[in-house]
Amino acid sequence: MTRSLLSLLLAIGLGTALPALAQEEQSTAPYAYRQLDNPAEEERAQALMESLRCLQCQGQSIADSDAPIAGSMRSLVRERIAAGEDPEAIRSWLIERYGDYVSYAPRITSLTWPLFAVPLVLVLLAFALLRRRFGAKQDGGADA
């Protein structure tokens, strides 16, 4: 009875410890939390990572987020920078893969130009209406 109880406890202990050990060994993103050896490459990677939005958190850059997808994206950025790829080429690839939302610096395209034009048109319209309204009162006061 003691031998079977000891075997059972050993099996339970191994059953709970092995998944945690296996998780540490099988990292899908090797550069998620490890910097590049070359300081210049790491600086370029860090600058790019700060300009990319975490798709899960949506309010943080991938440099600041602890979400698993942000770790994968950090690793991908570092691997591509280490391979000699240009940061803007990496940004373009990520935008193609995840959409314009991934970048904090949106591009002006045929789909996004209204987002840039509408606020400008509204400001010009407000300026014209205010000038017309207050300009008319000043002119009317001068005649009286």
C-alpha positions as CSV (number, residue, x, y, z in Angstrom):
1,M,0.0,0.0,0.0
2,T,2.8,2.5,0.8
3,R,4.5,1.7,-2.4
4,S,1.4,2.4,-4.5
5,L,0.8,5.6,-2.5
6,L,4.4,6.7,-3.1
7,S,4.0,6.0,-6.8
8,L,0.8,8.0,-6.9
9,L,2.4,11.0,-5.2
10,L,5.4,10.8,-7.5
11,A,3.1,10.7,-10.5
12,I,1.1,13.7,-9.3
13,G,4.3,15.6,-8.6
14,L,5.8,14.9,-12.0
15,G,2.5,15.6,-13.7
16,T,2.3,19.1,-12.2
17,A,6.0,19.9,-12.6
18,L,6.7,18.7,-16.1
19,P,4.3,21.1,-18.0
20,A,6.0,24.1,-16.3
21,L,9.5,22.8,-17.2
22,A,8.4,22.1,-20.8
23,Q,6.9,25.5,-21.2
24,E,10.2,27.2,-20.3
25,E,12.2,25.0,-22.7
26,Q,9.9,25.5,-25.7
27,S,10.0,29.2,-26.3
28,T,8.4,30.1,-29.7
29,A,9.8,33.7,-29.5
30,P,13.5,33.5,-28.5
31,Y,14.1,37.3,-28.7
32,A,10.9,38.3,-26.9
33,Y,12.7,39.2,-23.7
34,R,16.3,39.0,-24.9
35,Q,18.1,41.9,-26.5
36,L,20.3,41.6,-29.6
37,D,24.1,41.4,-29.0
38,N,24.8,44.3,-31.3
39,P,23.8,47.6,-29.6
40,A,23.1,49.5,-32.9
41,E,20.8,46.7,-34.1
42,E,19.0,46.6,-30.7
43,E,18.5,50.4,-30.8
44,R,17.0,50.1,-34.3
45,A,14.8,47.2,-33.2
46,Q,13.7,49.1,-30.0
47,A,12.8,52.2,-32.1
48,L,10.7,50.1,-34.4
49,M,9.0,48.2,-31.6
50,E,8.0,51.4,-29.9
51,S,6.2,52.5,-33.0
52,L,4.2,49.3,-33.4
53,R,0.9,48.7,-31.6
54,C,0.2,45.5,-29.6
55,L,-2.8,43.9,-31.3
56,Q,-4.1,42.4,-28.0
57,C,-3.6,45.3,-25.6
58,Q,-4.3,48.0,-28.3
59,G,-3.1,50.8,-26.0
60,Q,0.5,49.8,-25.7
61,S,3.4,49.4,-28.0
62,I,4.9,45.9,-28.5
63,A,7.9,47.1,-26.6
64,D,5.8,47.8,-23.5
65,S,3.3,44.9,-23.7
66,D,3.6,41.5,-22.0
67,A,0.9,39.9,-24.2
68,P,2.1,36.7,-26.0
69,I,1.5,38.2,-29.4
70,A,3.6,41.2,-28.5
71,G,6.5,38.9,-27.5
72,S,6.2,37.1,-30.8
73,M,6.3,40.4,-32.7
74,R,9.3,41.7,-30.6
75,S,11.2,38.5,-31.4
76,L,10.3,38.7,-35.1
77,V,11.4,42.3,-35.3
78,R,14.7,41.5,-33.6
79,E,15.4,38.5,-35.8
80,R,14.7,40.4,-38.9
81,I,16.9,43.4,-37.8
82,A,19.7,40.9,-36.9
83,A,19.3,39.4,-40.4
84,G,20.0,42.9,-41.8
85,E,16.5,43.9,-42.9
86,D,15.5,47.5,-43.0
87,P,13.1,48.6,-40.2
88,E,10.7,50.2,-42.7
89,A,10.6,47.0,-44.7
90,I,9.7,45.2,-41.5
91,R,7.0,47.8,-40.7
92,S,5.6,47.4,-44.2
93,W,5.5,43.6,-43.9
94,L,3.7,43.8,-40.5
95,I,1.2,46.3,-41.9
96,E,0.5,44.0,-44.8
97,R,0.1,41.1,-42.4
98,Y,-2.0,42.8,-39.6
99,G,-3.3,45.9,-41.3
100,D,-2.7,49.7,-40.8
101,Y,-3.8,49.5,-37.2
102,V,-0.5,47.9,-36.1
103,S,1.4,51.1,-36.8
104,Y,1.3,54.2,-34.6
105,A,2.4,56.1,-37.8
106,P,-0.4,55.5,-40.2
107,R,0.1,55.8,-43.9
108,I,-2.0,58.0,-46.2
109,T,-3.7,55.6,-48.7
110,S,-6.9,55.7,-50.8
111,L,-8.7,54.2,-47.8
112,T,-7.2,56.4,-45.0
113,W,-7.1,59.9,-46.6
114,P,-10.5,60.9,-45.3
115,L,-9.2,60.4,-41.8
116,F,-6.7,63.1,-42.4
117,A,-8.8,65.4,-44.7
118,V,-12.1,65.6,-42.7
119,P,-10.6,67.2,-39.6
120,L,-8.9,69.8,-41.8
121,V,-12.1,70.6,-43.6
122,L,-14.0,70.9,-40.3
123,V,-11.5,73.3,-38.9
124,L,-11.6,75.4,-42.1
125,L,-15.5,75.4,-42.0
126,A,-15.5,76.4,-38.4
127,F,-13.1,79.2,-39.1
128,A,-15.2,80.5,-42.0
129,L,-18.4,80.4,-39.9
130,L,-16.8,82.2,-37.0
131,R,-15.3,84.8,-39.2
132,R,-18.6,85.4,-41.0
133,R,-20.5,85.6,-37.7
134,F,-18.2,87.9,-35.8
135,G,-17.0,89.8,-38.9
136,A,-20.6,90.8,-39.6
137,K,-21.1,92.2,-36.1
138,Q,-18.0,94.4,-36.4
139,D,-19.1,95.7,-39.8
140,G,-22.6,96.5,-38.5
141,G,-21.3,98.4,-35.5
142,A,-19.2,100.7,-37.7
143,D,-22.3,101.9,-39.7
144,A,-24.3,102.9,-36.7
